Amino acid sequence: MLQDRTGSRVPQVTFHTRSGHEWVDLTTDEIFAGKTVVVFSLPGAFTPTCSSSHVPRYNQLVPMFKEHGVDTVACVSVNDTFVMNEWQKTQHADDLLFIPDGNGEFTEGMGMLVEKDDLGFGKRSWRYSMLVRDGVVEKMFIEPEVEGDPYEVSDADTMLAHLAPNAPKPMDVSVFTRDGCPFCVKAKEALRNAGIDFEELVLNEDYTEQTLRAVANARTVPQVFVNGELIGGSEAVEGWLKERASA
């Protein structure tokens, strides 16, 4: 039976982390004392849902969490520090704090340690998230106790909606480019100058011309998408930004 520990203090644990070539002990007091911390915990590094959805969205929303008073956004998993460090690198998630709960002590203290023997994982964390203020759990979002690995309530958007119900969500912007394209540079500069973050996809590295024709019905770059809508090339982006600024 999973435990909702809202109103309780987080367990007193020392995490053994690796920084460069040195071991660094990190205590829960160092992480939580006097701070507002968003924590999300998941079954394992490099696993599908964790890598494709859970970590990337929290990583994307770190600036918004900090805008609304959060000091740290932390990812906890029952994995060793070497695995967690490598996973953080592959996720390009330098703004997140990756916490290796290698022995499962923190997770057990939170009442979230479960058996994953059927997958060959041993004991791992159930998927959940929580908002912690000065070491006290203010709110927990625990995934339902059903078979498998549900992912319904511990996501970053649910946590942000709890923390800041009226906060607008950031735009999802992708820019299809190619190396040496001056119009691509122009479009990216315009987006940056407007304070808009974007993901860049480079021809023959991240996509092919066939992909571009399939998704944008175009052969030229850049092609800019915002929240699923095709904006177009650099001139279209500048026009869209002007309309947005005058709205």
Protein Blocks (a to p, Z undefined) as FASTA:
>chain_A
ZZdfehiacddddddddehjaccdddfklmmgopacdddddfbehiaklmmmmmmmmmmm
mmmmmmnopabdcddddddfklmmmmmmmnopakbccdddfkommmmmnopaccfklnon
opaddddddddeehiafbdcdddddehjddfklpmklmmmmmmmmlccdddddddddehi
aklmmmmmmmmmnopacddddehklpcfklmmmmnopabdcdddeehiafbdfklmmmmm
mmmmmZZ
